[in-house]
Amino acid sequence: MSIQHSPRHLVGMKRFDSNDGMPVPSSGGSVRRFATPSPASQPSSPLAAALSFLEGVASHRMCKEELRAWIDRNLVHTGTMPHPWHLHEPLFGALPSDKHCSIFLPEVPPSDETDAILVRARARVVGHLRGLIQTPSDDRFLSAAIFTGRVRRALVGDTMQWVARPRSYDGLSDIVTCLFVTDILGRRDFYESNLCVCDTCGRVRFDPEPAQRNKCFFC
């Protein structure tokens, strides 16, 4: 597959609510308390939401309408981020981590623009997770999410937790990745013991006693 350098591709996203807002930081420091709006439908946990995105793309169930519903249910209605006007994803060759992700791209790039964004986003997310089970592990994406402010420490109820706070202009892979990051930062040992990422198809699963952490029963 040839590597191209190109401006980011955009897919328009209909804005359903003109009052999308982000929580206002308190004046006392970096710790914030977020109020979560009541969602129209029950959202998934960050991990379940991220996994459903990866599997939806892998099984070709994720289309533009399904993606909009996924964003509304798991990001907008939970107060995680305002509804994006556009979804975008850079072409491969633009980021240093691309060498870990390109093996999960299809041999023939999708002709549909939305599909192309989805498969590139999934490939990047899977590439990040794959780095955790490599020797030595590559967890730079965790530091990147913290440094860019896509994940932050906040008071949720009475508990200090890592929360996802992607921006409406972030790339789709960055948005999905930060959902994984909040879960990884809260229980890194679980990922080190259970995370499995197939080198062939890129499917992500959790297994405490896998025969091989880089294989799955699909391949």
C-alpha positions, 0 to 999 in steps of 0.5 A: 500500500502506498503511503500518501501525505494529504490534508485531513479528510472530513465527514460532515456531522449533523448537529442535533443540539445547538446547546452542546456545552462543556463543563466549566473549570473551577477557579480553585485549580485543575480538579473539576467536578462534572455534572453528567446530563441524563442521556436519552438512552443508557450509555456504555462504559468507556471501555464497552463504548470503545470496544463496540466501535472497534467491533462495529468497524471490523464487522462492517456494521458501523455506517455514518448513521450508526456512528452518529448514534454511537457518538450521541449515546457515548460521548455527547449525552454523557457530557464527554464532548460537544457534538462534532461538526466534522469527523476526520482522520489523517491519512497514513504516513502523517504520524510516527506511530503509523508503522504499528497500525498500517497492518490493520488497514484493508489491502484495497482502501474503501471508496466511501469516505466515511468507511475510509475514516472508520478503518483508519481510525480503527487501525490507529486505535488497535495499533496503540493497544498492540503496543501495550503487549509488545516487548518492551511495551510502547505506551506513549499514547497514554502520555500523549492523551494526558499531555493534550488534555484528552484525559483528565483527573476529575471528581466524579461524585466523591471519587477521583477518576480519569475521565475522557475529555476529547475536543470536538475537532479531534481526530476520530482515532484520538476520540476512541483512544482516550476512552481506552486510556481512561480505563487503562490508567485506572487499572493498568495491571488488568490490561497487562495480564488480560489484553490480547490483540490479534496481529492478523485481524486486529480484534481486541479481547481480554483473556486471563489465560490466552494461548497467545496474546497476539492471536484470536480464534477468528484467524 
